[in-house]
Amino acid sequence: MGRSTKNVTGPKKAIVLLSGGLDSATAAAVAKDQGYELYGLTVSYGQRHIKEVAAAKLVGKALGLKDHFFSEIVLGKDGSALLDEGSGVPLDRKDDQIRSGEIPSTYVPARNIILLSIAAYWAEVVGAEAIFTGFNVIDYSGYPDCSKEFVAQFERTLKVGTKTGREGRPPKVIAPLLALDKAGIIRLGTRLKVPYDLTWSCYKGGKRACGRCDSCRLRLKGFETVGMADPIDYDNPD
């Protein structure tokens, strides 16, 4: 379809980064609740499974996206357990290990820099005022590109490195979940009627979530804390 970067009278627009996971679905729902017209972006970057991409499609339909962009890039297999199927994903780690600040093997080098750069492209194309992400700094596995400082620095980059930035109207990078733990995210998303049954958070790509990787364990604890059952199936939820 034809697209233009011109400003026109109409609804405010946002690019929403949709990975298919719980956090990104909640952030997108926040954008919708704030009155933005949603343009989804899902990137396949060579992760060890594409189940999360399928989940993102379902979540996008449920949220009523205006459009959903899918991008495919090729990253090398080195550097992350999420890219190399021969590398083991850390399992059964305790809370203090997950939150130790040590960057785990599931970190993908510069991933969020890459994803936000693609989002910035689409923001200029469709005239979006904001880019929404599901970054948060409390319940995450030590990734450096999920921090308040990272978001602030990337916004500065958009101010000096884009046409809209030079014109004084760069898109804002909005991370509404930044200071929430997983339980807080789930409470917020439940209020906004996020379809958590359609999401996928597991680092593995089986028929059911593993229940043992960092992402599964944080998710399960979040649902347990709020007194709700996680609506997706697990191989090993204990």
C-alpha positions in Angstrom: 0.0 0.0 0.0 1.1 3.6 -0.5 2.6 5.3 2.5 3.6 8.9 3.2 5.7 10.7 5.8 3.6 13.8 5.5 1.8 15.1 8.6 -2.0 14.9 8.1 -4.8 15.5 10.5 -5.9 12.3 12.1 -5.3 10.0 15.0 -1.9 9.9 16.7 0.1 6.9 15.6 2.5 4.6 17.3 4.9 1.8 16.2 4.6 -1.0 18.7 7.3 -3.6 18.9 5.6 -7.0 19.1 7.7 -10.0 19.9 4.8 -12.2 20.7 5.6 -12.1 24.4 3.7 -10.9 27.5 5.6 -7.7 27.9 5.3 -6.4 24.4 1.6 -7.3 24.2 1.0 -5.3 27.4 3.0 -2.3 26.1 0.9 -2.3 22.9 -2.3 -2.4 24.9 -1.1 0.6 26.9 -0.5 2.5 23.6 -4.0 1.5 22.5 -5.5 2.7 25.8 -3.7 6.0 25.4 -5.5 6.5 22.1 -2.8 5.7 19.6 -3.5 4.0 16.3 -1.2 1.0 16.3 1.3 -0.1 13.7 2.9 -3.4 14.8 6.5 -4.4 14.0 7.7 -7.9 14.4 11.3 -8.9 13.5 12.6 -12.3 12.8 16.3 -12.2 13.4 17.3 -15.8 13.3 16.1 -16.8 16.8 16.1 -20.5 17.5 12.3 -20.7 16.9 9.7 -18.7 15.2 6.8 -19.6 17.5 7.0 -16.1 19.0 6.4 -14.6 15.5 3.2 -16.6 15.1 2.2 -15.4 18.6 2.8 -11.8 17.5 0.5 -12.2 14.5 -2.3 -13.5 16.8 -1.7 -10.7 19.4 -1.7 -8.1 16.6 -5.0 -9.2 15.3 -6.5 -9.3 18.7 -5.4 -5.7 19.4 -6.8 -4.4 16.1 -3.6 -3.1 14.5 -3.9 -0.6 11.7 -1.0 -2.4 10.0 1.6 -5.0 11.0 5.0 -4.9 9.5 7.2 -8.0 9.5 11.0 -7.7 9.0 13.5 -10.4 8.5 17.2 -9.9 9.2 20.1 -12.3 9.4 22.3 -12.4 12.5 25.2 -14.8 12.9 24.8 -17.8 15.2 27.6 -16.7 17.4 27.0 -14.5 20.5 23.8 -15.8 21.9 22.1 -19.0 23.0 18.9 -17.7 21.4 20.6 -17.8 18.0 22.6 -21.0 18.3 20.5 -24.1 18.7 23.6 -26.0 19.7 24.0 -23.8 22.8 22.1 -24.6 25.9 19.5 -22.1 27.3 20.0 -21.6 31.1 17.4 -23.6 33.0 16.1 -23.7 36.6 17.9 -20.6 37.7 16.8 -19.1 41.1 15.5 -15.6 41.4 18.8 -14.2 42.8 20.7 -15.7 39.8 18.3 -14.2 37.3 18.5 -10.8 39.0 22.2 -10.9 39.7 23.1 -8.4 37.0 25.3 -10.8 35.2 24.4 -10.8 31.5 23.3 -14.3 30.6 24.0 -16.3 27.5 20.5 -15.5 26.1 21.5 -11.9 25.5 21.6 -11.1 21.8 24.3 -8.5 21.0 22.8 -5.1 20.2 19.3 -6.6 19.5 17.3 -3.7 20.9 19.4 -1.2 19.0 18.6 -3.1 15.8 14.9 -3.4 16.6 14.5 0.2 17.6 16.3 1.3 14.4 13.9 -0.6 12.3 11.0 0.8 14.3 12.4 4.3 13.7 12.3 3.6 9.9 8.6 2.7 10.1 7.9 5.6 12.4 9.2 8.0 9.7 7.3 6.2 6.9 3.9 6.2 8.6 4.3 9.5 10.5 4.2 7.9 14.0 4.7 10.0 17.0 5.9 7.3 19.3 7.6 3.9 19.5 6.3 1.6 22.3 8.4 -1.2 23.7 8.0 -3.7 26.5 11.4 -3.1 28.1 11.5 -3.3 31.9 14.3 -3.2 34.4 13.1 -5.1 37.4 12.1 -8.6 36.1 14.6 -9.0 33.3 17.8 -11.1 33.0 20.4 -8.4 33.2 20.2 -7.2 29.6 21.9 -3.8 29.2 19.5 -2.7 26.4 16.4 -2.7 28.6 17.3 0.2 30.8 16.1 3.8 31.3 19.5 5.1 30.2 19.4 3.1 27.0 16.0 4.4 26.1 17.1 8.0 26.8 20.2 7.7 24.7 18.3 6.2 21.8 15.8 9.1 21.9 18.8 11.4 21.6 20.0 9.5 18.5 16.6 9.9 16.9 16.8 13.7 17.5 20.0 14.0 15.6 19.9 11.1 13.2 16.5 11.3 11.5 14.7 13.7 9.2 11.8 14.1 11.7 14.4 14.7 14.4 16.0 17.5 12.4 12.6 19.0 11.9 12.0 19.0 15.7 9.5 16.1 15.9 11.4 12.9 16.5 9.3 9.9 17.7 9.3 9.4 21.4 10.5 6.0 22.7 7.9 5.0 25.3 8.6 2.1 27.7 5.5 2.1 29.9 6.6 -1.1 31.8 10.1 0.1 32.6 9.7 0.2 36.4 7.1 -2.6 36.8 7.9 -6.2 38.0 6.2 -9.1 36.2 3.2 -9.1 38.6 2.7 -5.4 38.0 2.8 -5.9 34.3 0.2 -8.7 34.5 -2.1 -6.6 36.7 -1.9 -3.8 34.2 -2.5 -6.1 31.2 -5.4 -7.8 32.9 -7.1 -4.5 33.4 -6.5 -3.7 29.7 -7.8 -7.1 28.7 -4.5 -8.3 27.1 -5.0 -11.7 25.5 -2.2 -13.5 27.4 -3.4 -16.8 26.2 -2.1 -15.9 22.7 1.4 -14.8 23.9 4.6 -16.8 24.0 7.5 -16.0 26.3 9.5 -19.2 26.4 13.1 -19.2 25.0 12.4 -22.6 23.6 10.1 -23.5 20.7 8.3 -26.6 21.8 4.6 -27.3 21.6 4.3 -26.1 25.2 6.4 -23.6 27.2 9.3 -25.3 29.1 8.6 -23.7 32.5 12.3 -23.8 33.2 14.1 -21.0 31.3 14.4 -17.5 32.9 11.6 -16.1 30.8 9.2 -18.8 31.8 10.1 -18.7 35.5 9.6 -14.9 35.7 6.3 -15.2 33.9 5.0 -18.0 36.1 6.1 -16.2 39.3 4.3 -13.1 38.1 1.0 -15.0 37.6 1.4 -16.7 40.9 2.0 -13.4 42.7 -1.2 -11.9 41.4 -3.1 -15.1 42.2 -3.9 -16.0 38.6 -3.3 -19.1 36.5 -1.1 -18.6 33.5 -3.4 -19.3 30.5 -0.7 -21.0 28.4 0.4 -24.7 28.8 3.8 -25.7 30.2 5.8 -28.9 30.1 7.3 -28.3 33.6 5.6 -25.5 35.5 7.1 -26.4 38.9 
